């Protein structure tokens, strides 16, 4: 555990709702040693695309923001299926709360594709995705003989670091930096370099690779691409002795 006399700043780079949720979980586990510093590096800009010709048997949802984009289109009159295949539990819970019949792959793009292929659904599928997306879900499904289309329903606009974030990054003490996507890692790198020793927690090997220009003092990769595994990985750093 981080000693009580040393407060470890934690840079929260996710959009506000997700950042607040992760901060609450961190404080619950490490209440005596954590200073959450919120500095979202991305903000969603929702789009109004012309959807591919349907009808579709199910949606593919790979983020909570994708769920929000689908809801906005549905409220604008788009006819969307209720069935939704979701990459993880959090996305599935958000989709379920929004009125979709959601099922979670509880993993990454590979797990999601396996779930769809083993589901018995014949398609066609509609992936509600961001402008920048990884995993090539639609092309990989098509290569497996499935009918699938994609609709870009949001873009992510980069944001500058807040004044508080810049202050802690200019200090001498370590700063814990959870990175939940390769894109946020890229944006953070573009605003560096930073004086403070960085303890980076990456959600995936891809995010870890994008974070290499940060020259982190310590870097760990979560065992799974979800918030619970990120919290566990953060605990491995927080619980280790200070350098």
N, C-alpha and C positions, 0 to 999 in steps of 0.2 A: 504494500500500500504506500502511496505517496505520503511522506511525513506531513503532519498537520501544519508545520511552519512553512511548508513549501506548497504554494497553490499552483497547480499546473493549468495554464490556459489551454482550452480545447477549441480549435477553429472549426466552426460549424458552417460548412459551405453549401449546404442543401437549401432549397426553398424553405420559407419560414415554417410552414406546417410540419414538414418532415424534420427540419432542424430542431424545432421545439420538442418534438416527440423523442428524438435521439438524446437531446440534452437532458430531458427528464429522466430517461433511463440511466444515463451516465451519473447524474446527481444521486439517484436512488442507490446506485452501487458504490460510488466513490464520493459521498457527500462532503467529506472533510478535506478533499484535496483537489477539487475541480473548479475552474472558472470558465463557464461556457461563454464563448465569444461568437456571436452570430454575424456572419458575413456571407449571405447567399451569393454565389458566383454565377447563377443562372436564374432567369425568370421566364416563364412560359409566355409565348405569344400565340394565342389560338387562331387557327385558320379556318376558312370556310371552303374546303375543296369540293369540286364536283366528284361525287362518289362514282366508282365503277358500276357498270350495270349489274344488278342483282336479279333475283333475291339471293341472299347469302344464308347459309345454314348456321353459321356461327362466326363470332368475332374472335380475333386474336388480340389480346391486350398485354403489353409488356411494360407498362408503367402506370402509376396512379394518374399521371398527367394525361396519358392516353385515354384512361377512363373518363376524365373530365372533358376531354375533347369529344369523345363519343356522346356523352350526355348533352353537351352543347348542340351537337348536330341533331340528336334525337329531338331535343326541345325545339329546334328550328324546323322540324317536320321530316327529317330523314327517317326512312323506314329501315330500322336495324334489327337484327335477330336478338332474341333474349339470351341465347346460349353464348357463353364466352369462355375461351380457354386463356388462362392467365399464367404469366411466368412464375409468380410467387404468391405466397399467402397474403401479403399486404395488399397487392394489387387485386387479388381475388376478393378479399374482404371489402375493399373499396367498391369494386364492381357489384358485389352482392348488395351492398347498401344502396347502390344506385338503381337497383331493380333488375340487374342481369342475373341469369342463372349461371353462376361462375364456378369454374373448377380450376384448382391450382396445380401447376406442375411442380411447385415447391423446389425450384431450382433455377437453372439458366436456360439459354436458348436451346441447348441440346435436349434438356429434359422436357421442354415445352414441345419441341418437334416430336419427340418420342411419344408424349402423351397424345398429341393429335393423331399420329399415325396409328396408335393402338386403340383409339376411341371408338372406331367403327363409323364415325361421321364421314359422309361422302363428300362434304363440301357443297358449294364453294365456300371458302373462308375469306374474311376481310380483316386484314391487319391494320388497326388504328395506331399509327406510329408517329414519331417525331421526325423532323427533317433530317436530323443526323441519327442514324440507328446502326447498331451492330448486330451481328448474328445471322444476317441474310436469311431470315426466316421464310419469306415468301419464295425466293429462288430455290431454297432447299426443299420446300414442300413440293414445288412444281417439278423439281428433278425426281421426286419420288412418285410422280404421277398424280399428285393432288391438284385440284383447282383452287388457286389462291390469288388474291389481289391485295394491294396495299393502298391506303389513303393516308396522306401526310396531313395530320390534323393539328399539329402545333410545331413551332420552332422554339429554340431556347436562345434567349438573348443574353450575352455575357454581361456581367456586372463587375464594377470595380470593388476592391476591398474597402471595407469601412475604415474610418479613422481609428477605431479601437483595435481592429485587426492589424492595421499597419503598426500601431504602437507596440503591440505584443510581439510582432514579428521583427521589430527593431531592437528588442531587448536582448539580454544575455542569457536568460533562462530558456529551458526547452519549451516547445509548443507542440502539443499533440494535434495532428492534422488527419482526421478521417476523410478519405476521398472515396466517394460513392460512384464515381464514373470516370472513364478516361478523359471525357471532355472537361470536367471540373479540374482534373489534374493539369490538363493543357492550359486552361485559363489561369490557374494559380502560377504555373511556371512563367507564363508571359508577363506576370506582374512582379516577378522576382528580379534579382536574387534577394535573399533575406538574411539578416544577421543572426537571428535566433537559431539555435540548434532545433531541427525539425524531427519529430517522431511521427512518421507517416504510417497510417493504417490504410491499406488499399483493399478495395472490395474484390479485386480480381487481378490476375497477372497483367492484363492489358492496362489497367489503371496504374499498376506498379511501374510498368515500362514508361508510361507517359510522365510519371513523377520523377524519373531518374534525373532530369536537369535540376531538381531541387537540392541534390546532393544531401539527402536526408542523413542525419546522424544514425537514425534507426529506421528500419522499414520492415513491416510485416504484412502478409497477405491473409485476408480472412479465409477460413476453410470453406465457407459457402458464400455465395453472393447475396447475402441478406443482412438486415440490420442486427439480428441477434448474433450472427457470427462476427460482425464488425465490432459489436460490444465486447465479445469474448476476446477478440484480437487486441482491442484497446486495453483490456485488462491485463494482457500479457506484458504490455509496455509500462502501464501505470504501476503494476506490481513489481517491476524490476527495479533494482537500485538505481538511483540517479547517478549519472556519469560524473 
